[in-house]
Amino acid sequence: MTDLKTLRHMVAAMLLSSSGIVTAQTQPAPAPESTPQAAITIHADTPGPVYDKRIFTQFAEHLGTGIYGGLWVGPNSKIPNTRGFRKDVVSALKTLGVPVVRWPGGCFADEYHWREGIGAPKSRPVKVNTHWGGVTEPNAVGTHEFMDLVGQLGAEPYISGNVGNGTPQEMAEWVEYITAPAGSLADLRAKNGHKTPWALPYFGIGNELWGCGGNMRAQYAADVTRRYATFVKAPANTRIMKIASGANSEDVAWTDTMMQVAGGQVDALSLHYYTVPGGWPPRASATQFDESGWAQTLSETLKMDDLITRHSATMDKYDPGKRVWLAVDEWGTWYAGDPGTNPGFLRQQNTLRDALVAAINLNIFAKHADRVKMTAIAQMVDVLQAMILTDGQKMVLTPTYHVFAMYKPYMDGVVLPIELTSPWYSKDQYVMRSVSASAVRGKDGLVHVGLANLDPNRATTVTATLDGVTARQVVGQVLTASAMNALNTFDAPNVVAPVAFTGARLEGGRLTVTLPPKSVVMLTLH
C-alpha cells in the first residue's frame, strides 16, 4: 500500500508547476544524503525574452497612510521633504530604481474625480474615502503632486482612470489635461503651474470592473472598455498604452471575453492575485504563525504560476503574437490588519515569510516574461506587502524591500531558461518543491541567479550546470533569519537584511550552492 507521504508527492508531481523558468522538470528520487539535493541546468546558450524592468512597478493608492503620512507630509512638515514628499522614503525608493508607479488606485480610482485634485490646495474639496476606512480625503495629492513624485523617483506614471462612476468625457479630459501641448486644458494646466505637457505612457481603463469598479459582468465590462478606450487619445508622435481591467484570480472566462471583445482596443490586460492564507476575507496574522501557516502561504503563492499559464493560454487564442501584455498589477500578501490599526487601512507587518513570497513571484514572472511585461506589488508604503513602513518621522525597510533590491540586476536582463529538479517540502496538507529559481543575463553582461529555499527546516544543496557560461568567480547575497516570522522594526531595523553569501563555489564548470533554510539567495557569476 502506498503510504500517505509518497502519495502526497505523487499528487504534487501531477498538480504543482515549478516556480522557476523551467523547460523540463522531473521529480527527483529521495536523496540519500542528509542534506536534500537539487539540480539546475542554466541554458545561457538559448536565451529567452527580456525580463522587463516594469515587472518591478510599484502601486500607491489613496489608502491608509500609503499616500498621506507614508509619502506625503506636506511642504510645511518638520519631516524633511521635497515639495511635500518625504526625502527618506523617496530616497529609499529611488535606490530600488522604481520604474513605474500606479496611482491613484485601486478601488479609490473608480470614485476619483481628477478636477478635485488640481488648483490651489486650499480650494480643493475634502471628500470621504468610502472604500478605505471612511476617513477624509483632502485631495492634497492630485495630478501635479503625483507627477512631481514620479519625477523625483525617476519613474514613469501609470494612472488608473475612473470608469466606475466617471464618464468617458471626464477620462478623456484628464488625459488631455496631462498630455495636450496646447488648447484650453493645456492652458488650465499652465495656470496651475505646469506649462509643458507630461508624458503619460500607461493609462488604466478602470480598475476591477468585476468588483469595486462597478460589479460588471464580463460582456458588459468588455463593451464599456471598448467605449472608454476610444476616447483615450495620445497627442501626435506619442503613445499611451491602454491597460484594461482584467480578471480576478482564476476567472479565465473574464480574460476570454475581454480579449475577444476588447483585445483590439487595448495594449495590456491586468490580472489581480493576492496570497491570502486562510481564504477571503483576510484573517490570518501577518506575524503570529506556525510552520503550517508558513507552508500554506507559500503554497498559495505558488498558484501564481498556474494562473499566469492559464490566462496566457487564453490570451494566445486571440493574440498568438503576444502583442497584448499581461500586467499582474496587483499581487502580494494580504493578512488581517495589524492589531490596533484601522482595519480599512490594510496596515500589516512584513516578515521573512513575505520575503520568500516576493522571491517566488519574481521567479515565476521570469518564466512568463514573454507575456508578463509589467507587475505591481501591492503596495509601496504602509499598505499590504509594503516596501517601507513609516510612523511619523520614523521609517524602516521591510524584508520585501530587500528582496526587490537583490533582484534589481534582473531589470531588462535576458531570461535564461533553466531545467530544475528539486526535493520536496511538505507540512500538513501543503506540498511543494523546496527550491524556486530563475536566471538572467543582466544588462551588465553578467549572469544573475535567484534562488529561494522554501523549506524552513533544512538546507538544500543545489548543483548547477552552466551551458553557455564561462564563470571564474561567484559572489552573492543571502536573506534569512533565525525565525520564520522575523521582521524589521523601527527599533531593530536590520533583523532581516541581506548579507554576503559564502555558500557557493565554482569547480569544473559547475556551480554548487548550499541554500540555508528559509532563505533567498542572489548570485552573480563573473
Kinemage of the C-alpha trace (Angstrom):
@kinemage 1
@onewidth
@group {chain A} dominant
@subgroup {mainchain}
@vectorlist {calphas} color= white
{ca met a 1} P 0.000 0.000 0.000
{ca thr a 2} L 1.311 3.470 -0.877
{ca asp a 3} L 1.985 5.469 2.270
{ca leu a 4} L 0.474 8.941 2.703
{ca lys a 5} L 3.740 10.853 2.232
{ca thr a 6} L 4.542 9.058 -1.044
{ca leu a 7} L 1.005 9.575 -2.314
{ca arg a 8} L 1.226 13.246 -1.428
{ca his a 9} L 4.390 13.590 -3.501
{ca met a 10} L 2.823 11.742 -6.449
{ca val a 11} L -0.186 14.054 -6.460
{ca ala a 12} L 2.016 17.114 -6.163
{ca ala a 13} L 4.116 15.969 -9.107
{ca met a 14} L 0.987 15.962 -11.252
{ca leu a 15} L -0.544 19.181 -9.985
{ca leu a 16} L 2.194 21.586 -8.982
{ca ser a 17} L 4.147 23.572 -11.532
{ca ser a 18} L 7.672 24.739 -10.895
{ca ser a 19} L 8.403 28.249 -9.657
{ca gly a 20} L 11.485 28.541 -11.854
{ca ile a 21} L 11.841 29.157 -15.574
{ca val a 22} L 11.615 25.538 -16.498
{ca thr a 23} L 11.888 23.924 -19.912
{ca ala a 24} L 11.750 20.406 -18.468
{ca gln a 25} L 11.249 19.043 -14.993
{ca thr a 26} L 11.172 15.766 -13.160
{ca gln a 27} L 10.560 14.709 -9.621
{ca pro a 28} L 13.894 13.648 -8.142
{ca ala a 29} L 14.183 10.421 -6.243
{ca pro a 30} L 14.656 10.916 -2.499
{ca ala a 31} L 18.292 11.851 -1.947
{ca pro a 32} L 20.213 9.526 0.314
{ca glu a 33} L 22.246 12.422 1.699
{ca ser a 34} L 21.157 14.129 4.871
{ca thr a 35} L 21.095 17.444 3.001
{ca pro a 36} L 18.442 17.457 0.258
{ca gln a 37} L 19.840 17.798 -3.262
{ca ala a 38} L 18.556 19.905 -6.158
{ca ala a 39} L 19.897 20.225 -9.687
{ca ile a 40} L 19.654 23.085 -12.167
{ca thr a 41} L 20.824 23.491 -15.733
{ca ile a 42} L 21.089 27.120 -16.835
{ca his a 43} L 20.801 27.485 -20.618
{ca ala a 44} L 22.672 30.689 -21.307
{ca asp a 45} L 23.208 29.315 -24.824
{ca thr a 46} L 19.479 29.631 -25.625
{ca pro a 47} L 18.415 32.992 -24.153
{ca gly a 48} L 14.752 33.802 -23.725
{ca pro a 49} L 12.711 37.027 -23.560
{ca val a 50} L 13.624 40.202 -21.713
{ca tyr a 51} L 12.815 40.420 -18.005
{ca asp a 52} L 11.119 43.789 -18.348
{ca lys a 53} L 12.062 46.323 -15.690
{ca arg a 54} L 8.369 47.228 -15.422
{ca ile a 55} L 7.873 43.936 -13.561
{ca phe a 56} L 9.204 45.969 -10.607
{ca thr a 57} L 6.375 48.538 -10.841
{ca gln a 58} L 5.050 49.890 -7.535
{ca phe a 59} L 1.466 50.681 -6.522
{ca ala a 60} L 0.463 53.739 -4.475
{ca glu a 61} L -3.233 54.079 -3.623
{ca his a 62} L -5.065 56.622 -1.518
{ca leu a 63} L -5.432 54.044 1.229
{ca gly a 64} L -4.485 54.290 4.892
{ca thr a 65} L -1.152 56.069 5.200
{ca gly a 66} L 0.065 54.861 1.822
{ca ile a 67} L -0.072 58.429 0.499
{ca tyr a 68} L -0.694 60.752 3.433
{ca gly a 69} L 1.987 60.176 6.054
{ca gly a 70} L 3.854 57.481 4.186
{ca leu a 71} L 4.778 59.506 1.109
{ca trp a 72} L 3.268 62.956 1.553
{ca val a 73} L 3.724 65.091 4.663
{ca gly a 74} L 3.218 68.490 3.060
{ca pro a 75} L 5.797 71.188 2.351
{ca asn a 76} L 5.452 72.695 5.847
{ca ser a 77} L 6.154 69.451 7.718
{ca lys a 78} L 9.051 69.129 10.145
{ca ile a 79} L 9.811 65.831 8.420
{ca pro a 80} L 12.406 66.618 5.731
{ca asn a 81} L 10.631 66.766 2.400
{ca thr a 82} L 10.879 67.958 -1.164
{ca arg a 83} L 7.734 69.849 -2.141
{ca gly a 84} L 5.777 67.775 0.361
{ca phe a 85} L 7.162 64.293 -0.307
{ca arg a 86} L 9.357 62.896 2.433
{ca lys a 87} L 13.007 62.697 1.483
{ca asp a 88} L 13.800 59.477 3.339
{ca val a 89} L 11.075 57.446 1.626
{ca val a 90} L 11.737 58.875 -1.836
{ca ser a 91} L 15.465 58.223 -1.443
{ca ala a 92} L 14.895 54.601 -0.434
{ca leu a 93} L 12.533 54.013 -3.347
{ca lys a 94} L 14.892 55.696 -5.765
{ca thr a 95} L 17.611 53.292 -4.647
{ca leu a 96} L 15.373 50.442 -5.820
{ca gly a 97} L 15.159 52.021 -9.268
{ca val a 98} L 11.337 52.037 -9.232
{ca pro a 99} L 10.439 52.118 -12.946
{ca val a 100} L 6.694 52.871 -12.826
{ca val a 101} L 4.174 53.920 -10.157
{ca arg a 102} L 0.476 53.036 -10.436
{ca trp a 103} L -1.908 55.657 -8.967
{ca pro a 104} L -4.459 56.666 -7.526
{ca gly a 105} L -5.849 53.149 -7.108
{ca gly a 106} L -7.150 50.510 -6.823
{ca cys a 107} L -10.723 50.856 -5.728
{ca phe a 108} L -10.099 54.513 -4.927
{ca ala a 109} L -9.546 55.220 -8.627
{ca asp a 110} L -13.131 54.413 -9.579
{ca glu a 111} L -14.502 57.138 -7.347
{ca tyr a 112} L -11.749 59.654 -8.068
{ca his a 113} L -12.568 62.835 -9.979
{ca trp a 114} L -9.362 64.409 -11.181
{ca arg a 115} L -10.585 68.020 -11.225
{ca glu a 116} L -10.923 67.862 -7.419
{ca gly a 117} L -7.147 67.355 -7.183
{ca ile a 118} L -5.927 70.376 -9.162
{ca gly a 119} L -5.685 74.067 -8.419
{ca ala a 120} L -4.869 75.781 -5.138
{ca pro a 121} L -4.741 73.162 -2.357
{ca lys a 122} L -6.980 75.265 -0.098
{ca ser a 123} L -9.695 75.307 -2.742
{ca arg a 124} L -9.799 71.540 -3.235
{ca pro a 125} L -12.836 69.749 -1.783
{ca val a 126} L -12.454 67.447 1.198
{ca lys a 127} L -14.182 64.155 0.490
{ca val a 128} L -14.761 60.876 2.329
{ca asn a 129} L -12.742 57.836 1.286
{ca thr a 130} L -15.676 55.434 1.173
{ca his a 131} L -13.545 52.447 0.241
{ca trp a 132} L -10.784 52.671 2.819
{ca gly a 133} L -11.574 53.471 6.405
{ca gly a 134} L -14.215 56.170 5.905
{ca val a 135} L -11.606 58.866 6.582
{ca thr a 136} L -11.431 62.264 4.939
{ca glu a 137} L -9.552 62.667 1.675
{ca pro a 138} L -8.096 66.189 1.448
{ca asn a 139} L -7.153 65.920 -2.234
{ca ala a 140} L -3.788 67.448 -1.320
{ca val a 141} L -2.090 64.936 -3.620
{ca gly a 142} L -3.510 65.256 -7.104
{ca thr a 143} L -2.216 65.129 -10.652
{ca his a 144} L 0.522 67.755 -10.258
{ca glu a 145} L 1.795 66.291 -6.999
{ca phe a 146} L 1.808 62.738 -8.356
{ca met a 147} L 3.706 63.795 -11.446
{ca asp a 148} L 6.211 65.541 -9.177
{ca leu a 149} L 6.618 62.315 -7.184
{ca val a 150} L 7.382 60.145 -10.206
{ca gly a 151} L 9.772 62.841 -11.368
{ca gln a 152} L 11.612 62.716 -8.059
{ca leu a 153} L 11.785 58.926 -8.324
{ca gly a 154} L 12.879 58.935 -11.951
{ca ala a 155} L 9.873 56.711 -12.672
{ca glu a 156} L 7.046 56.722 -15.208
{ca pro a 157} L 3.376 57.315 -14.314
{ca tyr a 158} L 0.668 54.677 -14.658
{ca ile a 159} L -2.660 56.378 -13.989
{ca ser a 160} L -5.894 54.447 -13.460
{ca gly a 161} L -8.935 56.236 -14.829
{ca asn a 162} L -12.397 56.369 -13.297
{ca val a 163} L -14.733 54.021 -15.137
{ca gly a 164} L -16.758 53.165 -12.032
{ca asn a 165} L -18.681 56.422 -11.572
{ca gly a 166} L -16.932 58.644 -14.113
{ca thr a 167} L -17.716 59.331 -17.753
{ca pro a 168} L -15.748 58.860 -20.960
{ca gln a 169} L -15.632 62.643 -21.249
{ca glu a 170} L -14.091 63.051 -17.793
{ca met a 171} L -11.469 60.423 -18.576
{ca ala a 172} L -10.672 61.936 -21.970
{ca glu a 173} L -10.303 65.393 -20.462
{ca trp a 174} L -7.918 64.105 -17.789
{ca val a 175} L -5.705 62.599 -20.468
{ca glu a 176} L -5.883 65.851 -22.413
{ca tyr a 177} L -5.059 67.916 -19.311
{ca ile a 178} L -1.946 65.820 -18.727
{ca thr a 179} L -0.677 65.470 -22.297
{ca ala a 180} L -2.012 68.272 -24.506
{ca pro a 181} L 0.674 70.633 -25.869
{ca ala a 182} L -1.881 73.381 -26.495
{ca gly a 183} L -5.553 74.204 -26.034
{ca ser a 184} L -7.893 75.107 -23.241
{ca leu a 185} L -6.932 72.249 -20.899
{ca ala a 186} L -3.247 72.868 -21.575
{ca asp a 187} L -3.878 76.476 -20.599
{ca leu a 188} L -5.561 75.303 -17.390
{ca arg a 189} L -2.587 73.064 -16.626
{ca ala a 190} L -0.247 76.019 -17.173
{ca lys a 191} L -2.394 78.192 -14.923
{ca asn a 192} L -1.971 75.518 -12.242
{ca gly a 193} L 1.793 75.633 -12.524
{ca his a 194} L 2.928 73.270 -15.279
{ca lys a 195} L 3.130 74.710 -18.768
{ca thr a 196} L 4.721 71.794 -20.597
{ca pro a 197} L 2.779 68.550 -21.048
{ca trp a 198} L 3.692 65.406 -19.164
{ca ala a 199} L 4.320 62.043 -20.747
{ca leu a 200} L 1.612 59.504 -19.897
{ca pro a 201} L 2.905 56.137 -21.091
{ca tyr a 202} L 0.340 53.937 -19.250
{ca phe a 203} L -3.347 54.504 -18.584
{ca gly a 204} L -5.712 52.056 -16.907
{ca ile a 205} L -9.244 51.773 -18.282
{ca gly a 206} L -10.783 51.405 -14.840
{ca asn a 207} L -9.930 49.006 -12.038
{ca glu a 208} L -11.556 45.724 -11.019
{ca leu a 209} L -14.676 46.288 -13.099
{ca trp a 210} L -15.845 42.894 -11.820
{ca gly a 211} L -15.864 44.274 -8.236
{ca cys a 212} L -15.387 47.695 -6.684
{ca gly a 213} L -15.121 49.242 -10.144
{ca gly a 214} L -18.770 48.588 -10.945
{ca asn a 215} L -19.694 44.927 -10.290
{ca met a 216} L -19.984 44.413 -14.037
{ca arg a 217} L -20.487 41.217 -15.969
{ca ala a 218} L -17.676 40.327 -18.359
{ca gln a 219} L -19.521 41.083 -21.611
{ca tyr a 220} L -20.726 44.444 -20.326
{ca ala a 221} L -17.289 45.306 -18.927
{ca ala a 222} L -15.681 44.498 -22.284
{ca asp a 223} L -18.132 46.763 -24.106
{ca val a 224} L -17.505 49.554 -21.572
{ca thr a 225} L -13.761 49.090 -22.028
{ca arg a 226} L -14.107 49.460 -25.797
{ca arg a 227} L -16.112 52.649 -25.321
{ca tyr a 228} L -13.839 54.336 -22.782
{ca ala a 229} L -10.632 53.300 -24.555
{ca thr a 230} L -11.878 55.005 -27.695
{ca phe a 231} L -11.566 58.391 -26.026
{ca val a 232} L -8.094 57.931 -24.530
{ca lys a 233} L -6.157 59.726 -27.241
{ca ala a 234} L -2.452 60.469 -27.288
{ca pro a 235} L -1.055 63.629 -28.886
{ca ala a 236} L 0.826 63.310 -32.168
{ca asn a 237} L 4.097 61.375 -32.009
{ca thr a 238} L 3.321 59.986 -28.545
{ca arg a 239} L 1.826 56.753 -27.312
{ca ile a 240} L -0.356 55.810 -24.364
{ca met a 241} L -0.584 52.120 -23.548
{ca lys a 242} L -4.167 51.305 -22.557
{ca ile a 243} L -4.447 48.694 -19.814
{ca ala a 244} L -7.835 47.010 -19.452
{ca ser a 245} L -9.294 45.795 -16.171
{ca gly a 246} L -8.567 42.100 -16.288
{ca ala a 247} L -9.508 39.097 -14.249
{ca asn a 248} L -9.762 38.390 -10.569
{ca ser a 249} L -7.547 35.417 -9.837
{ca glu a 250} L -8.907 32.293 -11.565
{ca asp a 251} L -11.610 33.915 -13.709
{ca val a 252} L -10.277 32.794 -17.080
{ca ala a 253} L -13.725 33.349 -18.635
{ca trp a 254} L -13.313 37.081 -17.938
{ca thr a 255} L -9.990 37.071 -19.795
{ca asp a 256} L -11.562 35.202 -22.700
{ca thr a 257} L -14.416 37.677 -23.036
{ca met a 258} L -12.248 40.748 -22.613
{ca met a 259} L -9.757 39.535 -25.239
{ca gln a 260} L -12.471 38.524 -27.684
{ca val a 261} L -14.466 41.753 -27.386
{ca ala a 262} L -11.918 44.441 -26.443
{ca gly a 263} L -8.498 42.928 -27.151
{ca gly a 264} L -8.088 45.023 -30.268
{ca gln a 265} L -8.651 48.288 -28.381
{ca val a 266} L -6.140 47.758 -25.553
{ca asp a 267} L -2.434 47.077 -25.151
{ca ala a 268} L -2.490 45.137 -21.891
{ca leu a 269} L -4.850 43.188 -19.703
{ca ser a 270} L -4.438 43.196 -15.942
{ca leu a 271} L -4.566 40.261 -13.536
{ca his a 272} L -5.031 40.577 -9.781
{ca tyr a 273} L -3.992 37.784 -7.453
{ca tyr a 274} L -3.245 38.036 -3.746
{ca thr a 275} L -1.741 35.441 -1.442
{ca val a 276} L -4.428 35.170 1.257
{ca pro a 277} L -3.714 32.303 3.681
{ca gly a 278} L -6.944 31.072 5.206
{ca gly a 279} L -9.023 32.474 2.361
{ca trp a 280} L -11.191 35.547 1.980
{ca pro a 281} L -11.772 37.707 3.957
{ca pro a 282} L -8.164 38.036 5.150
{ca arg a 283} L -7.948 36.885 8.750
{ca ala a 284} L -4.507 35.325 9.225
{ca ser a 285} L -1.939 37.213 11.277
{ca ala a 286} L 0.977 38.814 9.458
{ca thr a 287} L 3.383 37.936 12.267
{ca gln a 288} L 1.916 35.226 14.512
{ca phe a 289} L 2.017 31.966 12.577
{ca asp a 290} L 3.413 28.463 12.853
{ca glu a 291} L 5.020 26.269 10.221
{ca ser a 292} L 1.642 25.298 8.843
{ca gly a 293} L 0.896 28.991 8.270
{ca trp a 294} L 4.275 29.346 6.574
{ca ala a 295} L 3.608 26.396 4.260
{ca gln a 296} L 0.056 27.449 3.448
{ca thr a 297} L 1.180 30.946 2.493
{ca leu a 298} L 3.944 29.739 0.173
{ca ser a 299} L 1.640 27.133 -1.330
{ca glu a 300} L -0.938 29.834 -2.132
{ca thr a 301} L 1.802 31.985 -3.665
{ca leu a 302} L 2.947 29.193 -5.988
{ca lys a 303} L -0.508 29.214 -7.600
{ca met a 304} L 0.581 32.337 -9.476
{ca asp a 305} L 2.439 30.130 -11.954
{ca asp a 306} L -0.649 28.150 -12.909
{ca leu a 307} L -2.823 31.282 -13.049
{ca ile a 308} L -0.495 33.040 -15.468
{ca thr a 309} L -0.195 29.875 -17.548
{ca arg a 310} L -3.968 29.576 -17.932
{ca his a 311} L -4.641 33.262 -18.574
{ca ser a 312} L -1.775 33.414 -21.071
{ca ala a 313} L -3.109 30.388 -22.944
{ca thr a 314} L -6.496 32.092 -23.193
{ca met a 315} L -4.893 35.281 -24.482
{ca asp a 316} L -2.938 33.226 -27.029
{ca lys a 317} L -6.208 32.208 -28.686
{ca tyr a 318} L -6.804 35.799 -29.751
{ca asp a 319} L -3.262 37.170 -29.694
{ca pro a 320} L -0.736 34.461 -30.620
{ca gly a 321} L 1.870 37.124 -31.332
{ca lys a 322} L 1.648 38.301 -27.708
{ca arg a 323} L 1.082 41.953 -28.610
{ca val a 324} L -1.154 42.412 -25.565
{ca trp a 325} L 0.718 42.307 -22.272
{ca leu a 326} L -0.474 40.505 -19.191
{ca ala a 327} L 0.004 43.071 -16.417
{ca val a 328} L -0.187 41.494 -12.957
{ca asp a 329} L -0.676 44.939 -11.470
{ca glu a 330} L -1.826 43.817 -8.025
{ca trp a 331} L -0.081 40.989 -6.211
{ca gly a 332} L 1.310 40.249 -2.767
{ca thr a 333} L 0.265 39.003 0.654
{ca trp a 334} L -2.943 40.075 2.343
{ca tyr a 335} L -3.429 39.342 6.028
{ca ala a 336} L -5.609 40.743 8.779
{ca gly a 337} L -4.523 44.277 9.643
{ca asp a 338} L -2.034 44.803 12.439
{ca pro a 339} L -3.710 44.853 15.861
{ca gly a 340} L -4.815 48.314 16.947
{ca thr a 341} L -4.877 49.773 13.436
{ca asn a 342} L -7.871 50.898 11.398
{ca pro a 343} L -8.915 47.714 9.532
{ca gly a 344} L -9.664 49.849 6.484
{ca phe a 345} L -6.026 50.952 6.331
{ca leu a 346} L -4.684 47.461 5.458
{ca arg a 347} L -1.572 48.048 7.536
{ca gln a 348} L 0.389 44.836 8.049
{ca gln a 349} L 3.875 43.962 9.172
{ca asn a 350} L 6.255 42.239 6.824
{ca thr a 351} L 8.321 39.183 7.790
{ca leu a 352} L 10.825 36.772 6.319
{ca arg a 353} L 7.826 34.830 5.013
{ca asp a 354} L 6.897 37.831 2.844
{ca ala a 355} L 10.448 37.944 1.501
{ca leu a 356} L 10.037 34.375 0.283
{ca val a 357} L 6.685 35.297 -1.291
{ca ala a 358} L 8.363 38.138 -3.174
{ca ala a 359} L 11.210 35.954 -4.459
{ca ile a 360} L 8.852 33.178 -5.551
{ca asn a 361} L 6.736 35.619 -7.553
{ca leu a 362} L 9.737 37.315 -9.154
{ca asn a 363} L 10.998 33.889 -10.226
{ca ile a 364} L 7.589 32.956 -11.627
{ca phe a 365} L 7.411 36.180 -13.625
{ca ala a 366} L 10.722 35.241 -15.258
{ca lys a 367} L 9.186 32.020 -16.518
{ca his a 368} L 6.384 34.011 -18.181
{ca ala a 369} L 8.390 37.007 -19.388
{ca asp a 370} L 7.159 36.517 -22.952
{ca arg a 371} L 3.697 37.717 -21.888
{ca val a 372} L 4.189 39.318 -18.460
{ca lys a 373} L 5.806 42.697 -19.070
{ca met a 374} L 4.504 44.593 -16.044
{ca thr a 375} L 3.554 43.693 -12.493
{ca ala a 376} L 2.848 45.884 -9.460
{ca ile a 377} L 3.223 44.675 -5.898
{ca ala a 378} L 0.566 45.973 -3.524
{ca gln a 379} L 1.637 48.339 -2.149
{ca met a 380} L 4.572 50.722 -1.994
{ca val a 381} L 4.396 52.235 1.507
{ca asp a 382} L 2.481 51.293 4.685
{ca val a 383} L -0.157 49.146 2.925
{ca leu a 384} L -0.257 45.345 2.497
{ca gln a 385} L 3.108 43.886 1.368
{ca ala a 386} L 4.908 47.208 1.516
{ca met a 387} L 8.476 48.118 0.654
{ca ile a 388} L 8.596 50.625 3.510
{ca leu a 389} L 6.797 51.188 6.806
{ca thr a 390} L 6.581 54.612 8.423
{ca asp a 391} L 5.376 56.065 11.704
{ca gly a 392} L 5.701 59.818 11.932
{ca gln a 393} L 9.357 60.647 11.395
{ca lys a 394} L 10.406 57.000 11.576
{ca met a 395} L 10.942 54.734 8.588
{ca val a 396} L 12.009 51.100 8.199
{ca leu a 397} L 12.777 48.958 5.168
{ca thr a 398} L 10.914 45.651 5.044
{ca pro a 399} L 12.241 42.208 4.075
{ca thr a 400} L 10.313 42.595 0.807
{ca tyr a 401} L 12.227 45.799 0.050
{ca his a 402} L 15.489 43.898 0.409
{ca val a 403} L 14.345 41.160 -1.999
{ca phe a 404} L 13.498 43.796 -4.609
{ca ala a 405} L 16.952 45.296 -4.103
{ca met a 406} L 18.583 41.870 -4.519
{ca tyr a 407} L 16.684 41.256 -7.773
{ca lys a 408} L 17.397 44.729 -9.176
{ca pro a 409} L 20.022 43.345 -11.630
{ca tyr a 410} L 17.155 41.481 -13.345
{ca met a 411} L 15.779 44.756 -14.746
{ca asp a 412} L 15.784 44.453 -18.554
{ca gly a 413} L 18.050 41.429 -18.398
{ca val a 414} L 17.557 38.474 -20.731
{ca val a 415} L 15.874 35.458 -19.179
{ca leu a 416} L 17.947 32.279 -19.282
{ca pro a 417} L 15.806 29.129 -19.396
{ca ile a 418} L 16.528 26.549 -16.739
{ca glu a 419} L 15.801 22.939 -16.028
{ca leu a 420} L 15.146 22.267 -12.372
{ca thr a 421} L 14.833 19.142 -10.300
{ca ser a 422} L 14.034 19.831 -6.673
{ca pro a 423} L 13.400 17.958 -3.465
{ca trp a 424} L 10.031 18.338 -1.837
{ca tyr a 425} L 8.925 20.224 1.234
{ca ser a 426} L 5.678 19.276 2.938
{ca lys a 427} L 3.815 20.329 6.035
{ca asp a 428} L 0.345 19.020 6.819
{ca gln a 429} L -1.585 19.065 3.510
{ca tyr a 430} L 0.783 21.525 1.819
{ca val a 431} L 3.344 20.003 -0.553
{ca met a 432} L 5.688 21.933 -2.823
{ca arg a 433} L 9.099 21.894 -4.409
{ca ser a 434} L 11.508 23.354 -1.906
{ca val a 435} L 13.596 25.292 -4.439
{ca ser a 436} L 12.388 28.212 -6.547
{ca ala a 437} L 14.803 29.525 -9.164
{ca ser a 438} L 15.361 31.817 -12.125
{ca ala a 439} L 18.292 33.279 -14.027
{ca val a 440} L 19.017 36.216 -16.314
{ca arg a 441} L 21.925 37.699 -18.165
{ca gly a 442} L 21.798 41.270 -16.907
{ca lys a 443} L 22.404 44.440 -18.841
{ca asp a 444} L 25.804 44.374 -17.140
{ca gly a 445} L 26.623 41.235 -19.158
{ca leu a 446} L 26.792 39.062 -16.042
{ca val a 447} L 24.633 36.066 -15.190
{ca his a 448} L 22.449 36.524 -12.114
{ca val a 449} L 20.764 33.543 -10.453
{ca gly a 450} L 17.900 33.983 -7.995
{ca leu a 451} L 17.228 31.092 -5.621
{ca ala a 452} L 14.837 30.557 -2.738
{ca asn a 453} L 14.710 27.676 -0.276
{ca leu a 454} L 11.103 27.289 0.847
{ca asp a 455} L 11.951 24.635 3.429
{ca pro a 456} L 12.187 26.380 6.813
{ca asn a 457} L 13.969 23.464 8.442
{ca arg a 458} L 16.584 22.006 6.085
{ca ala a 459} L 19.385 23.414 3.998
{ca thr a 460} L 19.397 22.330 0.358
{ca thr a 461} L 22.403 21.810 -1.880
{ca val a 462} L 21.897 22.957 -5.464
{ca thr a 463} L 24.224 21.795 -8.218
{ca ala a 464} L 24.026 23.967 -11.325
{ca thr a 465} L 25.278 23.067 -14.790
{ca leu a 466} L 26.168 26.163 -16.800
{ca asp a 467} L 25.543 25.814 -20.519
{ca gly a 468} L 26.953 28.742 -22.455
{ca val a 469} L 28.529 30.361 -19.401
{ca thr a 470} L 32.221 30.569 -18.603
{ca ala a 471} L 32.403 31.696 -14.993
{ca arg a 472} L 35.509 32.132 -12.875
{ca gln a 473} L 34.044 33.696 -9.762
{ca val a 474} L 30.718 33.695 -7.940
{ca val a 475} L 29.580 36.288 -5.416
{ca gly a 476} L 26.231 36.741 -3.802
{ca gln a 477} L 23.915 37.836 -1.049
{ca val a 478} L 21.614 35.898 1.234
{ca leu a 479} L 18.500 36.993 3.088
{ca thr a 480} L 17.403 34.830 6.007
{ca ala a 481} L 16.850 34.914 9.773
{ca ser a 482} L 16.630 32.574 12.712
{ca ala a 483} L 12.831 32.670 12.895
{ca met a 484} L 10.175 32.299 10.180
{ca asn a 485} L 8.395 35.387 11.468
{ca ala a 486} L 11.485 37.562 11.884
{ca leu a 487} L 10.792 41.193 10.985
{ca asn a 488} L 12.291 44.655 10.984
{ca thr a 489} L 11.058 47.299 13.413
{ca phe a 490} L 11.859 50.957 13.927
{ca asp a 491} L 13.963 49.963 16.941
{ca ala a 492} L 15.592 46.948 15.258
{ca pro a 493} L 15.667 47.755 11.527
{ca asn a 494} L 18.217 45.164 10.357
{ca val a 495} L 16.943 41.865 11.743
{ca val a 496} L 16.113 40.709 8.202
{ca ala a 497} L 18.640 42.217 5.792
{ca pro a 498} L 20.911 40.790 3.089
{ca val a 499} L 24.490 39.869 3.901
{ca ala a 500} L 27.364 38.497 1.857
{ca phe a 501} L 26.836 34.854 0.870
{ca thr a 502} L 29.704 32.387 1.091
{ca gly a 503} L 27.835 29.143 0.394
{ca ala a 504} L 28.542 28.967 -3.357
{ca arg a 505} L 31.602 27.664 -5.226
{ca leu a 506} L 32.655 27.056 -8.822
{ca glu a 507} L 34.522 23.901 -9.734
{ca gly a 508} L 34.988 22.220 -13.095
{ca gly a 509} L 32.450 24.467 -14.785
{ca arg a 510} L 29.784 23.613 -12.214
{ca leu a 511} L 28.235 25.792 -9.570
{ca thr a 512} L 27.423 24.297 -6.178
{ca val a 513} L 25.277 26.245 -3.747
{ca thr a 514} L 24.124 25.341 -0.256
{ca leu a 515} L 20.947 27.260 0.458
{ca pro a 516} L 20.215 27.855 4.141
{ca pro a 517} L 16.713 27.006 5.321
{ca lys a 518} L 14.050 29.693 4.631
{ca ser a 519} L 16.338 31.840 2.558
{ca val a 520} L 16.597 33.967 -0.567
{ca val a 521} L 19.952 33.950 -2.367
{ca met a 522} L 21.066 36.071 -5.311
{ca leu a 523} L 24.266 35.027 -7.086
{ca thr a 524} L 26.327 36.851 -9.694
{ca leu a 525} L 28.687 34.916 -11.952
{ca his a 526} L 31.835 36.708 -13.125
